[in-house]
Amino acid sequence: MFFDPLFLIMLLPGVILATWASLKVNSAFKRYSRIPSRSGLSGAQLARMILDRNGLQDVDIERVSGTLSDHYDPVARKLRLSPQVYDSFSIAAQGIAAHETGHALQDQAGYSPLKLRSALVPIAGFGSRFAWILIMLGVLLASSGAGLFIAKLGVLLFATTVLFTLVTLPVEFNASARAKALLTNYGVISSQETEGVNAVLNAAAMTYVAAAITAILQLLYWVIRLGLLGSDD
């Protein structure tokens, strides 16, 4: 079971998609990071402008380490941008900065999927850490009645991480839609620059799709292997 060909077969589509999405986003970001924006605003300056225009002066912007580690923290109400975005004047930086401010606007509007995702963070985090331990322990104890129960508990925990990846999809797609609208409505980007912003944000969105599909396939594998489909237990 530890070297089950079915696992490789089922996970292969997800792995291929995830690899393609990662290459796509890195390629798009690299390409459009070389092209300076017409507005001359850095990622941090653009984010500050959008936040201020929408009454979010209390949301701080911080530079954080890491590559494409950009994110909005709804608890701390901080928008954190990587150096490649915070300090850059490129089209790619503006697209990502606008995307992250999109999350801040979601928070301001009480966007339900964002609220749900925030609520799922501790549960999904716990599930991702302990699900595999329980599943493997259940497999090792398969000969006993307790083994199946432990494995089922592990699958249930992993299901919370799958739910998290699914809830993340509308959150990320909506933030990108907001970003594109903001950049256009504020006249920050030209029609020619829109192509670059779309390329970067669409590629980034595919990474979340790949993560969700991979998680679903993993969950389905264990449901099949543990005989949980149609089980009367």
Secondary structure, 3 states (H helix, E strand, C coil): CCCCHHHHHHHHHHHHHHHHHHHHHHHHHHHHHCCECCCCCCHHHHHHHHHHHCCCCCCEEEECCCCCCCEEECCCCEEEECHHHHCCCEHHHHHHHHHHHHHHHHHHHCCHHHHHHHHHHHHHHHHHHHHHHHHHHHHHCCCCHHHHHHHHHHHHHHHHHHHHHHHHHHHHHHHHHHHHHHHHHCCCCCHHHHHHHHHHHHHHHHHHHHHHHHHHHHHHHHHHHCCCCCCCC
